[in-house]
Amino acid sequence: MGLIFLVGFMGCGKTSWGRKLAAGLDYEFIDLDHALEAQAGLTIAEYFTSYGEEAFRKLESEILKTTDYPENTIISTGGGLPCFFDNIDWMNSHGQTLYIQLSPKALGNRLENAKTQRPVLQDKKGNELVKFIEQKLAEREGFYLKATHIVNGIDMSVEKLIEVLD
């Protein structure tokens, strides 16, 4: 199957499902957010604060396109990565893309209860968080829907993901 890029909104489960899928297929796993942090020597939040979104998006795209991926690898991407430059087209031409789709309400519940703080959410909660997600998702979903495969993030299993990819 080669390279499989997981795309979707923050909180949809790209990293956790990526790890499970990689284990199920005996593939390598790469989290591009972690690769970016390792290369930059800063967390994503620190990089955003220091250099701004435009510089972050350029670096993120560069890391996507210059990483030396092992032959069979699951790659978890940042939530915004498919939406900038030609990133979604690049991923589609270098492997398969899998969009983990969830409703704004489901994403809101996950993000509100997440252990990881996401600076872009700035302590938004409840309806305010859901409205923010609805707005961002409206901007991004056109890119996500270009994915090779689209799966419902609610009713997922490694077996179902493997079935979709075959």
Long-range contacts (C-beta under 8 A, 24 or more apart in sequence): 1-25, 1-72, 1-96, 1-165, 1-166, 2-71, 2-72, 2-95, 2-96, 3-69, 3-72, 3-73, 3-75, 3-94, 3-95, 3-96, 4-73, 4-74, 4-75, 4-95, 4-96, 4-97, 4-98, 4-165, 5-75, 5-77, 5-91, 5-95, 5-96, 5-97, 5-98, 6-74, 6-75, 6-76, 6-77, 6-97, 6-98, 6-100, 7-77, 7-81, 7-82, 7-88, 7-91, 7-97, 7-98, 7-99, 7-100, 7-144, 7-147, 8-79, 8-99, 8-100, 8-101, 8-102, 8-144, 8-153, 9-79, 9-102, 9-107, 9-133, 9-136, 9-137, 9-140, 9-144, 10-78, 10-79, 10-107, 10-111, 10-118, 10-120, 11-102, 11-107, 11-110, 11-111, 11-114, 12-79, 12-100, 12-101, 12-102, 12-107, 12-110, 12-153, 13-100, 13-110, 13-153, 13-156, 14-76, 14-77, 14-79, 14-100, 15-76, 17-100, 17-156, 17-161, 18-74, 18-75, 18-76, 19-74, 20-158, 21-74, 21-158, 21-161, 21-162, 22-73, 22-74, 23-158, 24-158, 24-159, 24-161, 24-162, 25-72, 25-74, 25-162, 26-72, 27-72, 27-73, 27-74, 28-69, 28-70, 28-72, 28-73, 28-74, 29-73, 29-74, 29-75, 29-76, 30-67, 30-69, 30-73, 30-74, 30-75, 30-76, 31-75, 31-76, 32-60, 32-63, 32-64, 32-67, 32-75, 32-76, 32-77, 32-78, 32-81, 33-76, 33-77, 33-78, 35-63, 35-67, 36-60, 36-63, 36-78, 39-63, 44-78, 45-117, 45-119, 48-119, 49-119, 57-84, 57-85, 60-84, 61-85, 61-87, 64-90, 64-91, 65-90, 79-140, 80-140, 82-140, 82-143, 82-144, 82-146, 82-147, 83-139, 83-140, 83-143, 88-143, 88-144, 88-146, 88-147, 89-146, 92-146, 92-147, 92-148, 96-148, 96-149, 96-165, 97-146, 97-147, 97-148, 97-149, 98-147, 98-148, 98-149, 98-150, 98-151, 98-161, 98-164, 98-165, 99-144, 99-145, 99-147, 99-149, 99-150, 99-151, 100-151, 100-153, 100-156, 101-144, 101-150, 101-151, 101-152, 101-153, 102-152, 102-153, 102-154, 104-130, 104-133, 104-134, 104-137, 105-130, 106-153, 106-154, 107-133, 107-137, 108-133
